[in-house]
Amino acid sequence: MPDAPRAAEGKGARPGRRARGPRARFRPARRGAPLPLLVPALVGLAFLLLPLVALLVRAPWRSLPDQLTSTEVWQALQLSLICATAATAVSLVVGVPLAWLLARTEFPGRGLVRALVTLPLVLPPVVGGVALLLALGRNGVVGQWLDSWFGITLPFTTAGVVVAEAFVALPYLVISVEGTLRAADPRYEEAATTLGASRFTAFRRVTLPLIAPGIAAGSALAWARALGEFGATITFAGNFPGRTQTMPLAVYLALQNDPEAAISLSLVLLAVSIAVLAGLRDRWMRAT
């Protein structure tokens, strides 16, 4: 039976062609970098790593435990952790709805609103602190009413530290969550609304679980940014030990009187930054 081999090829198979397995994922060939690109790339890498290496080399490792267990360091560290966490919580409460508004709704001036949201990313932090003073200070545009009506004074208080850190950290959360919302399929929300769920219920029961990784990544970035904030904090909240002196402010003050203590505090902030980057590594690797 001469046609038996052809029948064995299976239906839909073209004669003369071998059946192919699953399509192999395309991987570009790895080649060596050309010298005109390799040299500046290595220079840029050395430029970024050299200060960190110098920090590790000059660190007072023998006296480090004593430096980190001092009362001033623990006060600054505790205040930094509390304020950064509170600022991240504030950013979550207002940032997630703002990101949803930018990603899921159409309204006039949305591009302008997005630009204003991202403005603190490029605004010098000291300018942000001055703007907060003019807005929320005792004689500020809104602060005068807070003081006269409710007796609330934000500048040079611990609450002022939280406000300053939230001002600079909020855009990081909004950008991360908005990007995740744009990548998520909106048809899940539409299906939930067609089944009788309100838009808020669809957001709470469907959208939030979908964008949870983006919220976690944005929260980590916002927390790290709040922890390292300096300019807006010292301008709006001052530098009072135990009340408004966070870790970056303690580093600046120690650098003038005790450089070894400044290096020790810098190592703590460096370790926190590395921990945040390590936590976000899997998300970045999936994105690439």
C-alpha positions as CSV (number, residue, x, y, z in Angstrom):
1,M,0.0,0.0,0.0
2,P,2.0,3.0,-1.3
3,D,-0.3,5.5,0.4
4,A,0.2,4.1,4.0
5,P,3.2,6.2,4.9
6,R,1.4,9.3,3.9
7,A,-1.6,8.4,5.9
8,A,0.6,7.9,8.9
9,E,1.8,11.5,8.7
10,G,-1.6,12.5,10.2
11,K,-4.3,14.7,9.1
12,G,-3.4,18.3,8.2
13,A,0.2,17.5,7.8
14,R,1.8,18.6,4.5
15,P,3.6,16.0,2.5
16,G,7.3,16.4,2.3
17,R,7.5,18.3,5.6
18,R,8.5,17.0,9.0
19,A,6.3,17.6,11.9
20,R,7.6,20.3,14.2
21,G,7.6,20.3,17.9
22,P,6.7,23.3,20.1
23,R,8.1,26.5,18.8
24,A,11.4,27.2,20.5
25,R,11.7,30.5,22.2
26,F,13.8,32.9,20.3
27,R,17.0,33.8,22.1
28,P,19.3,36.4,20.5
29,A,22.9,35.2,20.1
30,R,25.2,36.5,22.8
31,R,28.2,38.3,21.3
32,G,31.0,40.3,22.8
33,A,30.4,44.0,23.2
34,P,32.3,46.3,20.9
35,L,35.2,48.2,22.5
36,P,33.6,51.7,21.9
37,L,30.6,50.6,24.0
38,L,32.4,48.4,26.5
39,V,34.8,51.1,27.8
40,P,32.3,53.8,28.7
41,A,30.0,51.1,30.1
42,L,32.7,50.0,32.5
43,V,33.5,53.6,33.3
44,G,29.9,54.2,34.2
45,L,29.8,51.0,36.3
46,A,32.9,52.0,38.2
47,F,31.5,55.5,38.7
48,L,28.4,54.0,40.4
49,L,30.3,51.4,42.5
50,L,33.4,53.3,43.6
51,P,31.6,55.5,46.2
52,L,29.9,52.4,47.7
53,V,33.1,50.5,47.8
54,A,34.8,53.4,49.5
55,L,32.0,53.5,52.1
56,L,32.6,49.8,52.8
57,V,36.4,50.1,52.9
58,R,36.4,53.1,55.3
59,A,33.7,51.8,57.5
60,P,34.7,51.5,61.2
61,W,33.9,47.8,61.5
62,R,35.4,47.4,65.0
63,S,33.4,50.3,66.5
64,L,30.3,49.7,64.4
65,P,28.4,47.8,67.1
66,D,29.0,50.6,69.6
67,Q,28.0,53.3,67.0
68,L,24.8,51.6,66.1
69,T,23.7,50.9,69.7
70,S,23.9,54.5,70.8
71,T,20.7,56.2,72.0
72,E,20.9,58.9,69.2
73,V,21.1,56.3,66.5
74,W,18.2,54.2,67.8
75,Q,16.0,57.3,68.2
76,A,16.7,58.4,64.6
77,L,16.3,54.8,63.3
78,Q,13.0,54.3,65.2
79,L,11.7,57.6,64.0
80,S,12.7,56.9,60.4
81,L,11.0,53.5,60.4
82,I,7.8,54.8,62.0
83,C,7.5,57.9,59.7
84,A,8.4,56.0,56.5
85,T,5.8,53.4,57.3
86,A,3.2,56.0,58.1
87,A,4.0,57.9,54.9
88,T,3.7,54.7,52.9
89,A,0.3,54.1,54.5
90,V,-0.8,57.6,53.5
91,S,0.5,57.0,50.0
92,L,-1.5,53.8,49.7
93,V,-4.8,55.3,50.9
94,V,-4.7,58.1,48.3
95,G,-2.3,56.7,45.7
96,V,-4.1,53.6,44.7
97,P,-7.4,55.4,43.9
98,L,-5.4,58.1,42.1
99,A,-3.6,55.5,40.0
100,W,-6.9,53.8,39.2
101,L,-8.3,57.2,38.1
102,L,-5.4,57.8,35.8
103,A,-5.5,54.3,34.3
104,R,-9.2,53.5,34.0
105,T,-11.0,56.7,33.4
106,E,-11.1,59.4,30.7
107,F,-11.5,63.0,31.8
108,P,-10.3,66.4,30.5
109,G,-6.8,67.3,31.5
110,R,-5.8,63.8,32.5
111,G,-2.3,64.3,30.9
112,L,-1.9,67.5,33.0
113,V,-2.9,65.6,36.2
114,R,-0.4,62.9,35.5
115,A,2.3,65.5,34.9
116,L,1.5,67.1,38.2
117,V,1.5,63.8,40.0
118,T,5.0,63.0,38.8
119,L,6.3,66.5,39.4
120,P,7.8,65.7,42.8
121,L,10.0,63.2,41.1
122,V,12.0,66.0,39.4
123,L,11.3,68.8,41.8
124,P,14.2,69.5,44.2
125,P,13.2,68.3,47.6
126,V,14.1,71.6,49.2
127,V,11.7,73.3,46.9
128,G,9.1,70.8,47.9
129,G,9.7,71.6,51.6
130,V,9.3,75.3,50.9
131,A,6.1,74.6,49.0
132,L,4.8,72.6,51.9
133,L,5.6,75.4,54.3
134,L,3.7,77.9,52.1
135,A,0.8,75.5,51.9
136,L,0.6,73.9,55.4
137,G,2.7,76.3,57.5
138,R,1.1,78.2,60.4
139,N,0.6,81.2,58.0
140,G,0.2,79.0,54.9
141,V,-2.7,78.9,52.4
142,V,-4.3,75.9,54.2
143,G,-2.2,75.7,57.3
144,Q,-3.6,79.0,58.8
145,W,-7.1,77.4,58.7
146,L,-5.9,74.2,60.2
147,D,-4.3,76.2,63.0
148,S,-7.2,78.5,63.7
149,W,-10.1,76.0,63.3
150,F,-8.6,72.7,64.6
151,G,-5.4,73.7,66.4
152,I,-3.3,71.5,64.0
153,T,0.2,72.6,63.4
154,L,2.3,70.4,61.0
155,P,5.7,72.1,60.5
156,F,8.5,71.1,62.9
157,T,6.5,68.1,64.2
158,T,6.7,64.4,63.7
159,A,3.5,64.6,61.7
160,G,5.3,67.1,59.5
161,V,8.0,64.5,58.8
162,V,5.2,62.1,57.6
163,V,3.7,64.8,55.4
164,A,7.1,65.7,53.8
165,E,8.0,62.0,53.2
166,A,4.6,61.2,51.8
167,F,4.9,64.2,49.4
168,V,8.1,62.8,47.8
169,A,7.1,59.1,48.0
170,L,3.6,59.2,46.6
171,P,4.6,59.5,42.9
172,Y,6.6,56.2,43.1
173,L,3.5,54.3,44.3
174,V,1.2,56.0,41.7
175,I,3.5,55.2,38.8
176,S,4.0,51.6,39.8
177,V,0.3,50.9,40.4
178,E,-0.8,52.8,37.3
179,G,1.6,50.7,35.1
180,T,0.2,47.5,36.6
181,L,-3.4,48.6,36.0
182,R,-2.7,49.4,32.4
183,A,-1.1,45.9,32.0
184,A,-4.1,44.2,33.7
185,D,-7.0,43.2,31.4
186,P,-10.0,45.4,32.1
187,R,-12.4,42.8,30.8
188,Y,-12.4,41.1,34.2
189,E,-13.8,44.2,35.8
190,E,-16.4,44.5,33.0
191,A,-17.4,40.9,33.5
192,A,-17.9,41.5,37.2
193,T,-20.1,44.6,36.6
194,T,-22.3,42.7,34.1
195,L,-22.9,40.1,36.8
196,G,-24.3,42.8,39.0
197,A,-21.3,44.0,41.0
198,S,-20.8,47.7,41.5
199,R,-17.7,49.3,40.2
200,F,-16.3,49.6,43.7
201,T,-17.1,46.0,44.4
202,A,-15.4,45.0,41.1
203,F,-12.4,47.1,42.1
204,R,-12.2,45.5,45.6
205,R,-12.9,41.9,44.7
206,V,-11.3,41.7,41.2
207,T,-8.9,44.5,40.5
208,L,-7.0,44.7,43.8
209,P,-6.0,41.0,43.7
210,L,-4.8,41.4,40.1
211,I,-2.6,44.4,40.8
212,A,-1.4,43.2,44.3
213,P,2.2,42.7,43.0
214,G,2.3,46.2,41.6
215,I,1.0,47.6,44.8
216,A,3.6,45.7,46.8
217,A,6.4,46.9,44.5
218,G,5.2,50.5,44.6
219,S,4.9,50.4,48.4
220,A,8.4,49.1,48.7
221,L,9.7,51.9,46.5
222,A,7.7,54.5,48.3
223,W,8.9,53.3,51.7
224,A,12.5,53.3,50.6
225,R,12.1,56.8,49.2
226,A,10.5,58.1,52.4
227,L,13.2,56.5,54.5
228,G,15.9,58.3,52.6
229,E,14.2,61.7,52.3
230,F,16.3,64.7,53.5
231,G,15.6,68.0,51.7
232,A,11.8,68.3,52.2
233,T,12.1,66.9,55.8
234,I,14.7,69.3,57.0
235,T,12.9,72.3,55.4
236,F,9.4,71.5,56.5
237,A,10.0,69.6,59.8
238,G,13.4,70.7,61.0
239,N,16.1,68.7,62.7
240,F,15.1,68.1,66.3
241,P,16.5,64.9,67.9
242,G,13.8,62.5,69.0
243,R,11.1,64.4,67.2
244,T,12.0,65.1,63.6
245,Q,15.6,63.9,63.2
246,T,15.4,60.9,60.8
247,M,18.4,58.8,59.7
248,P,19.4,61.0,56.7
249,L,19.4,64.1,59.0
250,A,21.4,62.2,61.6
251,V,24.0,61.3,59.0
252,Y,24.3,65.0,58.0
253,L,24.7,66.1,61.5
254,A,27.1,63.4,62.5
255,L,29.3,64.1,59.4
256,Q,30.1,67.5,60.9
257,N,31.1,66.2,64.3
258,D,31.7,62.4,64.1
259,P,32.5,61.1,60.6
260,E,32.7,57.5,61.9
261,A,29.1,57.7,63.2
262,A,28.0,59.2,59.8
263,I,29.6,56.2,58.0
264,S,27.9,53.8,60.4
265,L,24.5,55.4,59.8
266,S,25.1,55.4,56.1
267,L,25.8,51.7,56.2
268,V,22.4,51.1,57.8
269,L,20.6,53.0,55.0
270,L,22.7,51.2,52.4
271,A,21.7,47.9,53.8
272,V,18.0,48.9,53.8
273,S,18.3,50.0,50.1
274,I,19.9,46.7,49.1
275,A,17.2,44.8,50.9
276,V,14.5,46.7,49.0
277,L,16.2,46.1,45.7
278,A,16.6,42.4,46.5
279,G,12.9,42.2,47.3
280,L,12.0,43.8,43.9
281,R,14.4,41.8,41.9
282,D,12.0,39.0,40.9
283,R,9.5,41.6,39.6
284,W,12.1,43.4,37.6
285,M,13.4,40.1,36.1
286,R,9.8,39.1,35.1
287,A,9.4,42.5,33.5
288,T,12.5,42.0,31.4
